[in-house]
Amino acid sequence: MITADCDIPIPSTALQQALNDIINLISIEDGALCSLINIEEEMLKSIRLDTHSITEIVTINESVNCIIKNVSMLQLLLQFKLEDTKNLLLKANDFCESDELEE
């Protein structure tokens, strides 16, 4: 069992489950971002098939660029979340091991 800074005991299994849930949510967010990229890809494919004016093509291109830029930033944030979760998981494992040694 892990004790928080405020001396509230936290069962290690609950902490492990919480970290697993966070990792699953990161995975779901990543999947959503992949879907956005696929939608943008389909939009670009439709441009090739249809006749559009230069103005329409430029507008669509700017939109796709904006989406890709935002998705890239969100991917970076997901990477940070994943790294933070990994660090928490390692700390939780260290706490569990030290708790087992004390028993």
C-alpha positions as CSV (number, residue, x, y, z in Angstrom):
1,M,0.0,0.0,0.0
2,I,1.2,3.5,-0.9
3,T,0.8,6.5,1.4
4,A,0.2,9.8,-0.2
5,D,1.8,13.0,1.1
6,C,-1.3,13.6,3.2
7,D,-1.0,10.2,4.8
8,I,-4.0,8.7,3.1
9,P,-3.3,5.1,2.2
10,I,-3.7,4.3,-1.5
11,P,-3.9,0.6,-2.4
12,S,-1.2,-0.1,-4.9
13,T,-3.6,-2.0,-7.1
14,A,-5.8,1.1,-7.3
15,L,-2.9,3.2,-8.3
16,Q,-1.8,0.6,-11.0
17,Q,-5.4,0.6,-12.3
18,A,-5.5,4.4,-12.5
19,L,-2.2,4.5,-14.4
20,N,-3.5,1.8,-16.8
21,D,-6.6,3.8,-17.3
22,I,-4.6,6.9,-18.1
23,I,-2.5,5.0,-20.7
24,N,-5.7,3.6,-22.3
25,L,-7.2,7.2,-22.5
26,I,-3.9,8.4,-24.1
27,S,-4.3,5.6,-26.7
28,I,-7.9,6.6,-27.4
29,E,-6.9,10.2,-27.9
30,D,-4.2,9.1,-30.2
31,G,-6.7,7.1,-32.2
32,A,-8.9,10.1,-32.5
33,L,-6.0,12.2,-33.8
34,C,-5.3,9.4,-36.4
35,S,-8.9,9.6,-37.5
36,L,-8.6,13.4,-38.0
37,I,-5.5,12.8,-40.2
38,N,-7.4,10.2,-42.2
39,I,-10.3,12.6,-42.8
40,E,-7.9,15.2,-44.0
41,E,-6.3,12.6,-46.3
42,E,-9.7,11.8,-47.8
43,M,-10.4,15.5,-48.3
44,L,-7.1,15.9,-50.2
45,K,-8.0,12.8,-52.4
46,S,-11.4,14.4,-53.2
47,I,-9.6,17.5,-54.5
48,R,-7.7,15.4,-57.0
49,L,-10.9,13.8,-58.3
50,D,-13.1,16.9,-58.5
51,T,-12.5,20.1,-60.4
52,H,-12.0,23.0,-58.1
53,S,-10.9,26.6,-58.6
54,I,-7.5,27.7,-57.4
55,T,-9.2,29.6,-54.6
56,E,-11.0,26.5,-53.3
57,I,-7.8,24.5,-53.5
58,V,-5.8,27.1,-51.5
59,T,-8.6,27.3,-48.9
60,I,-8.7,23.5,-48.5
61,N,-4.9,23.4,-48.3
62,E,-4.9,26.0,-45.6
63,S,-7.5,24.1,-43.7
64,V,-5.5,20.8,-44.0
65,N,-2.3,22.6,-42.9
66,C,-4.1,24.0,-39.8
67,I,-5.5,20.6,-38.8
68,I,-2.1,18.9,-39.3
69,K,-0.4,21.6,-37.3
70,N,-2.9,21.2,-34.4
71,V,-2.8,17.4,-34.5
72,S,1.0,17.6,-34.3
73,M,0.8,19.8,-31.2
74,L,-1.7,17.5,-29.6
75,Q,0.5,14.5,-30.4
76,L,3.3,16.2,-28.6
77,L,1.1,16.8,-25.6
78,L,0.1,13.1,-25.7
79,Q,3.8,12.2,-25.7
80,F,4.3,14.3,-22.6
81,K,1.4,12.7,-20.9
82,L,2.7,9.2,-21.7
83,E,6.2,10.1,-20.4
84,D,4.7,11.5,-17.2
85,T,2.5,8.4,-16.7
86,K,5.6,6.2,-17.3
87,N,7.5,8.1,-14.6
88,L,4.5,7.8,-12.2
89,L,4.4,4.1,-12.9
90,L,8.1,3.7,-12.2
91,K,7.7,5.6,-8.9
92,A,4.7,3.5,-8.0
93,N,6.7,0.3,-8.6
94,D,9.5,1.7,-6.5
95,F,7.1,2.4,-3.7
96,C,5.5,-1.0,-3.9
97,E,9.0,-2.7,-3.8
98,S,10.1,-0.6,-0.8
99,D,6.8,-1.4,0.9
100,E,7.3,-5.1,0.3
101,L,10.9,-4.9,1.7
102,E,9.5,-3.3,4.9
103,E,7.1,-6.1,5.5
